[in-house]
Structure formats: C-alpha cells, structure tokens
C-alpha cells in the first residue's frame, strides 16, 4: 500500500496571511512526509469575484513561491497551477450536469458572498463548489485539509462523487473516490485582528484586519498596535465574552510554539500594553525565515518556473486519467 494522497490549494487573490499559514499551510508542511501531496494555486477560483488581470499571473507565482518558502518539500509534494491543467475545467462541466441546482443555492458561503457582492453575483460564484469538487476528485484524493468553514464544500464534493458513482458506476467499481476531511483542530480558524468573531480573510477591505506573510516589521508593529482588544487586565483563553483576547493568545501560542497551558500561565497577569509588544516580536521573528526564503525563490524565476512546469506534467497525468474514466462512464468516446 502506498501513501494516501492529499490535495489542497489557495487562491492567488492578495497576499497569504497568518490565517492561511496557521490554519492550512503550516499543517501541510508538518504532515507532508506522511502523504503523497498535490498543492495547487487555484487561479480559476480567483475570478469568481472582480480581479485585476494585470496582476493575476504575478499573484499566482507569488503564492507558488510562498508554498516553497513556508516549507513545502518537493520530495513529498507536487506544486502546480490549476489553470495549467485543463481537466479541472472540463470535469467541472461534467459534474455541473449531474449536480442539482438547489445543492449549490444552499451553500452558506454562496449566500454570504452573494450578499456582499450585491448585483455583481456571477454564475462562477454559485458554481465555485463544483469546481472545488473537480479539483479534489481529479486526483483521487484520500484526504483534503480543510478549515471548519470549508467542511460543507467537502461534504458537497462527497455528495457529487456518490451521485456519479450511483448513476454511472458499478457496485465494486466506483467512478470516483470519496475523500475524507483532514482538519487541524488547533488554529484551524484564525480570526480577524479588527473583529475576533470573524475569520481572518483576504477579502476583508481593511488591511488592519490581517497580518500578511510578507508584511515588513513596521507594518506588523502598526497592525498589532491597532488591533481590537478589550479593557480588561489579565489575558485568558476561551472566554466567549472576550473573542479578541482568545484570538490574540492563540496567535501567540501558535507562533511561539508554546503550549496553551504555558501561554495561559505566562499571560494571566498581563495587560495589553505588555502583551502586544510580545506578540509583535514573536510574529516578526516567526515570519522572518519565510520572508527571506521567499526573496531567494523569487530571485530565481527560472527555477520556480521549472518547478511549476514539472508539477503541471505530473498533475496532468493523474487528472487526465480520472477525467477519461469519468468521460467513459458518462458514455463519451475517447480520442483515438
């Protein structure tokens, strides 16, 4: 038996922030030797909201470089760009034609984003989960690292795969593999610096709401200095009346490498004036090696392009095998 396969990806919309890193990428790095990993930059997903064509390609390379800078190891993992493998778009269309519309209309993220985007709601925003399902199912993924907010999308992926298997598969020969979630309990949901009840997000209009992985020290100082706190002295975890306190302590715990118990004991008598400089220094030091490695990678564009080219070739072999299996099950004749 070989290693189980993992598939995950991040959109190239804006810079990666601490939520992306602590909630996803760092977990990938820690467990990557246990699995066969495929990590893609999901640039097709990036255009479901208004985007800047002039920067899309550059942002895509930035995310790929950050994967490497954060510690994704090519001995265990394959990095590629979603749009470079056309099977993603083709399988999405096939899955669209067997996915009930009401399944998509019931998705929580669609409802929330549709409200934010107002009249600028496109079909892609509604169809986003089917493309995500195609991303996962193309690689026969056993596990998918997801945050709590993405669990519904993975459940939909499983429902779509089960529907394909029921309609077009055989009892002992399913067409598609049903993936399982791989959820990091600790730090899986990093919250905004301006509102401890909301997830840290690239789509938040305020830059003060997040710390980006490439933020220089002066920006980190400013953001933590201005982040929302409360008037109480003594810092504690898990108080529902103090969401910002819990979030900032969690950030410190994850970035410092200390246990929850150690942080609770260290900070129980602190005020914000003492804690914020501590969090600032810890954050700057934690991001320093990532930023240095990123600059080195981006300084050798030829090597980065070769990594992505090899990734595309390796991913395409698996994706096209799955796509052809689905097309055959649907009744299509394959090219001679």
C-alpha positions as CSV (number, residue, x, y, z in Angstrom):
1,X,0.0,0.0,0.0
2,X,1.3,3.4,-1.0
3,X,0.8,6.6,0.9
4,X,-2.6,8.2,0.9
5,X,-3.0,11.2,-1.4
6,X,-3.7,14.8,-0.2
7,X,-5.0,17.6,-2.3
8,X,-5.4,21.3,-1.3
9,X,-5.0,24.8,-2.7
10,X,-5.1,28.5,-2.1
11,X,-6.4,31.3,-4.3
12,X,-3.9,33.9,-5.7
13,X,-6.0,36.8,-4.5
14,X,-3.9,39.1,-2.4
15,X,-1.1,38.0,-0.2
16,X,-1.2,35.0,2.1
17,X,-1.9,35.9,5.7
18,X,-1.5,34.3,9.1
19,X,-4.9,32.6,8.8
20,X,-3.8,30.9,5.6
21,X,-0.5,29.9,7.1
22,X,-1.6,28.8,10.6
23,X,-4.9,27.3,9.5
24,X,-3.6,25.5,6.5
25,X,-0.1,25.7,5.1
26,X,1.8,25.0,8.3
27,X,-0.3,21.9,8.8
28,X,0.6,20.8,5.3
29,X,4.3,21.2,6.0
30,X,4.1,19.3,9.3
31,X,2.3,16.3,7.8
32,X,3.6,16.2,4.2
33,X,6.0,13.4,4.7
34,X,3.1,11.1,5.7
35,X,1.3,11.6,2.4
36,X,1.6,12.0,-1.4
37,X,0.7,15.7,-1.7
38,X,-0.7,17.8,-4.5
39,X,-0.8,21.5,-3.7
40,X,-2.2,23.8,-6.4
41,X,-2.6,27.5,-6.8
42,X,-6.4,27.7,-7.6
43,X,-6.3,30.6,-10.0
44,X,-9.6,29.6,-11.7
45,X,-11.3,30.2,-8.3
46,X,-9.8,33.7,-8.2
47,X,-12.1,35.2,-10.8
48,X,-15.4,34.5,-9.2
49,X,-15.0,38.0,-7.7
50,X,-13.7,41.1,-9.5
51,X,-10.0,40.7,-10.1
52,X,-7.1,42.6,-11.7
53,X,-6.0,40.9,-14.9
54,X,-2.7,42.7,-14.9
55,X,-1.6,41.1,-11.6
56,X,-3.3,37.7,-11.7
57,X,-0.3,35.8,-13.2
58,X,2.2,37.6,-10.9
59,X,0.0,36.9,-7.8
60,X,-0.2,33.2,-8.9
61,X,3.6,33.0,-8.9
62,X,3.8,34.7,-5.5
63,X,1.6,32.1,-4.0
64,X,3.6,29.2,-5.5
65,X,6.8,30.8,-4.2
66,X,5.2,31.2,-0.7
67,X,4.3,27.5,-0.7
68,X,8.0,26.7,-1.1
69,X,9.1,29.4,1.3
70,X,6.8,28.1,4.0
71,X,8.4,24.6,3.7
72,X,6.5,22.6,1.1
73,X,9.1,20.0,0.2
74,X,9.2,18.8,-3.4
75,X,10.4,15.3,-2.2
76,X,6.9,14.8,-0.8
77,X,4.8,17.3,-2.7
78,X,3.8,18.5,-6.1
79,X,3.1,22.2,-6.7
80,X,1.1,23.3,-9.8
81,X,-1.2,25.9,-11.1
82,X,-4.8,24.9,-11.5
83,X,-5.4,26.6,-14.9
84,X,-2.4,24.9,-16.4
85,X,-4.3,21.6,-16.1
86,X,-7.4,21.9,-18.4
87,X,-9.0,18.8,-16.9
88,X,-10.2,20.9,-14.0
89,X,-12.5,23.0,-16.2
90,X,-13.6,20.0,-18.2
91,X,-14.6,17.8,-15.3
92,X,-16.4,20.8,-13.7
93,X,-18.7,20.9,-16.7
94,X,-19.4,17.2,-16.5
95,X,-20.1,17.5,-12.8
96,X,-22.3,20.5,-13.3
97,X,-24.7,18.4,-15.4
98,X,-25.4,16.0,-12.6
99,X,-25.4,18.4,-9.6
100,X,-28.8,19.7,-8.5
101,X,-29.1,23.4,-8.5
102,X,-30.6,23.5,-5.0
103,X,-27.4,21.9,-3.6
104,X,-25.5,25.0,-4.7
105,X,-28.1,27.5,-3.7
106,X,-28.0,26.0,-0.1
107,X,-24.2,26.6,0.3
108,X,-23.6,29.0,3.2
109,X,-20.6,30.7,1.6
110,X,-22.6,31.5,-1.6
111,X,-25.3,33.1,0.5
112,X,-22.8,35.2,2.4
113,X,-20.8,36.3,-0.6
114,X,-23.8,37.0,-2.7
115,X,-25.0,39.5,-0.1
116,X,-21.5,41.2,-0.1
117,X,-21.2,41.3,-3.9
118,X,-24.8,42.6,-4.4
119,X,-25.7,42.9,-8.1
120,X,-22.2,41.6,-9.1
121,X,-23.0,37.9,-8.4
122,X,-21.8,35.7,-11.3
123,X,-22.5,32.1,-12.1
124,X,-19.0,31.3,-11.1
125,X,-19.7,32.3,-7.5
126,X,-22.6,29.8,-7.4
127,X,-20.6,27.1,-9.2
128,X,-17.4,27.6,-7.2
129,X,-18.1,24.4,-5.1
130,X,-18.4,22.2,-8.2
131,X,-15.0,23.4,-9.5
132,X,-13.7,22.7,-6.0
133,X,-15.2,19.2,-6.2
134,X,-13.5,18.7,-9.6
135,X,-10.1,19.8,-8.1
136,X,-10.4,17.2,-5.4
137,X,-11.9,14.3,-7.4
138,X,-9.5,14.6,-10.3
139,X,-6.6,13.4,-8.1
140,X,-8.4,10.6,-6.3
141,X,-7.6,12.4,-3.1
142,X,-7.9,10.4,0.1
143,X,-7.7,13.4,2.4
144,X,-8.4,17.1,2.0
145,X,-7.0,19.6,4.6
146,X,-9.9,22.0,5.2
147,X,-10.9,24.6,7.8
148,X,-14.2,24.4,9.6
149,X,-15.7,26.9,7.1
150,X,-14.9,24.6,4.1
151,X,-16.4,21.4,5.6
152,X,-19.7,22.0,3.8
153,X,-17.8,22.2,0.4
154,X,-16.1,18.9,1.1
155,X,-19.5,17.3,2.0
156,X,-20.8,18.5,-1.3
157,X,-17.8,17.0,-3.1
158,X,-18.6,13.7,-1.5
159,X,-22.3,14.0,-2.4
160,X,-21.4,14.7,-6.0
161,X,-19.0,11.8,-6.2
162,X,-21.6,9.5,-4.6
163,X,-24.2,10.7,-7.2
164,X,-21.8,10.0,-10.1
165,X,-21.0,6.5,-8.7
166,X,-24.7,5.7,-8.2
167,X,-25.7,6.8,-11.7
168,X,-22.7,5.7,-13.7
169,X,-20.6,3.3,-11.6
170,X,-20.8,-0.3,-10.6
171,X,-21.0,-1.6,-7.1
172,X,-17.4,-2.9,-7.0
173,X,-16.1,-0.3,-9.4
174,X,-16.9,3.2,-8.4
175,X,-16.0,6.0,-10.8
176,X,-14.8,8.5,-8.2
177,X,-13.2,8.2,-4.8
178,X,-14.9,9.8,-1.8
179,X,-12.4,12.0,0.0
180,X,-12.2,12.5,3.8
181,X,-11.5,15.8,5.6
182,X,-8.2,16.4,7.3
183,X,-9.0,19.1,9.9
184,X,-6.4,20.8,12.1
185,X,-8.1,21.4,15.5
186,X,-5.7,23.9,16.8
187,X,-5.5,27.2,14.9
188,X,-7.8,26.0,12.2
189,X,-9.8,29.2,12.3
190,X,-7.7,32.3,12.8
191,X,-9.8,35.4,13.4
192,X,-9.6,39.0,12.3
193,X,-7.5,41.5,14.2
194,X,-10.4,44.0,14.0
195,X,-13.2,41.6,14.9
196,X,-12.5,38.5,16.9
197,X,-15.8,37.0,15.8
198,X,-14.9,37.0,12.1
199,X,-12.4,34.8,10.2
200,X,-9.2,36.5,9.1
201,X,-9.8,37.0,5.3
202,X,-8.1,38.3,2.2
203,X,-11.5,39.7,1.1
204,X,-11.8,42.0,4.2
205,X,-11.4,45.6,2.9
206,X,-9.3,46.6,5.9
207,X,-5.6,45.7,5.7
208,X,-5.5,46.1,9.5
209,X,-7.7,43.0,9.8
210,X,-4.8,40.6,8.9
211,X,-1.1,40.1,9.0
212,X,0.3,39.1,5.7
213,X,3.2,36.7,5.4
214,X,5.2,39.3,3.5
215,X,4.4,42.3,5.7
216,X,7.5,44.1,6.8
217,X,8.2,44.6,10.5
218,X,6.9,48.2,10.6
219,X,3.5,47.0,9.2
220,X,3.3,44.2,11.7
221,X,4.0,46.7,14.5
222,X,1.3,49.0,13.3
223,X,-1.4,46.3,12.8
224,X,-0.9,44.7,16.2
225,X,-0.7,48.1,17.9
226,X,-4.1,49.0,16.4
227,X,-5.8,45.6,16.7
228,X,-9.0,45.4,18.7
229,X,-8.7,44.4,22.4
230,X,-10.9,44.9,25.5
231,X,-10.4,47.0,28.7
232,X,-9.8,44.0,31.0
233,X,-6.4,43.1,32.5
234,X,-5.3,39.5,32.7
235,X,-5.5,37.5,29.5
236,X,-7.3,34.3,29.2
237,X,-8.4,31.7,26.6
238,X,-11.9,30.5,25.9
239,X,-13.9,33.4,27.3
240,X,-16.9,33.9,24.9
241,X,-17.1,37.5,26.1
242,X,-13.5,38.2,25.0
243,X,-13.1,36.8,21.5
244,X,-10.2,39.1,20.6
245,X,-8.3,38.0,23.7
246,X,-8.7,34.4,22.8
247,X,-7.7,35.0,19.2
248,X,-4.5,37.0,20.1
249,X,-3.4,34.5,22.7
250,X,-4.0,31.7,20.1
251,X,-1.8,33.6,17.6
252,X,0.9,34.0,20.2
253,X,0.7,30.3,21.1
254,X,0.9,29.1,17.5
255,X,3.7,31.5,16.5
256,X,5.8,30.9,19.6
257,X,5.5,27.1,19.6
258,X,4.4,27.1,23.3
259,X,1.6,25.1,24.7
260,X,-1.7,26.5,25.6
261,X,-1.0,25.9,29.2
262,X,2.3,27.7,29.0
263,X,0.8,30.7,27.4
264,X,-2.1,30.9,29.8
265,X,0.3,30.9,32.8
266,X,2.6,33.4,31.1
267,X,-0.1,35.9,30.2
268,X,-2.6,35.6,33.0
269,X,-1.4,38.7,34.8
270,X,-0.5,40.8,31.7
271,X,-2.2,43.9,30.4
272,X,-2.4,44.7,26.7
273,X,0.5,47.2,26.9
274,X,2.8,44.3,27.9
275,X,1.3,41.6,25.7
276,X,1.2,43.5,22.3
277,X,4.9,44.1,22.1
278,X,5.5,40.4,23.0
279,X,3.1,39.3,20.2
280,X,4.7,41.7,17.8
281,X,8.2,40.5,18.4
282,X,7.1,36.9,18.2
283,X,5.3,37.4,14.9
284,X,8.2,39.3,13.3
285,X,10.6,36.5,14.3
286,X,8.3,33.7,13.1
287,X,7.8,35.3,9.6
288,X,11.5,36.3,9.1
289,X,12.7,33.0,7.7
290,X,9.7,32.7,5.4
291,X,10.3,36.2,4.0
292,X,14.0,35.5,3.5
293,X,13.3,32.2,1.7
294,X,10.6,33.9,-0.4
295,X,13.1,36.6,-1.7
296,X,15.6,33.9,-2.6
297,X,13.0,31.9,-4.5
298,X,11.6,34.9,-6.4
299,X,15.2,35.8,-7.3
300,X,15.5,32.7,-9.3
301,X,12.4,32.8,-11.6
302,X,13.8,30.1,-13.9
303,X,13.9,27.6,-11.1
304,X,10.3,28.5,-9.9
305,X,9.0,28.1,-13.5
306,X,10.7,24.7,-13.8
307,X,9.0,23.6,-10.5
308,X,5.6,24.6,-11.8
309,X,6.3,23.0,-15.2
310,X,7.2,19.7,-13.7
311,X,4.2,20.0,-11.3
312,X,1.9,20.5,-14.3
313,X,3.2,17.5,-16.1
314,X,2.9,15.2,-13.1
315,X,-0.6,16.5,-12.1
316,X,-1.8,16.3,-15.7
317,X,-1.1,12.5,-15.9
318,X,-3.3,11.8,-12.9
319,X,-6.0,14.4,-13.7
320,X,-6.4,13.2,-17.3
321,X,-6.6,9.6,-16.2
322,X,-9.5,10.4,-13.9
323,X,-11.2,12.7,-16.5
324,X,-11.1,9.9,-19.1
325,X,-12.6,7.5,-16.6
326,X,-15.5,9.8,-15.9
327,X,-16.0,10.5,-19.6
328,X,-16.1,6.8,-20.4
329,X,-18.6,6.2,-17.6
330,X,-20.7,9.1,-19.0
331,X,-20.7,7.4,-22.4
332,X,-18.2,9.6,-24.3
333,X,-15.8,8.1,-26.9
334,X,-12.2,9.0,-26.1
335,X,-9.8,10.3,-28.8
336,X,-8.3,7.5,-30.8
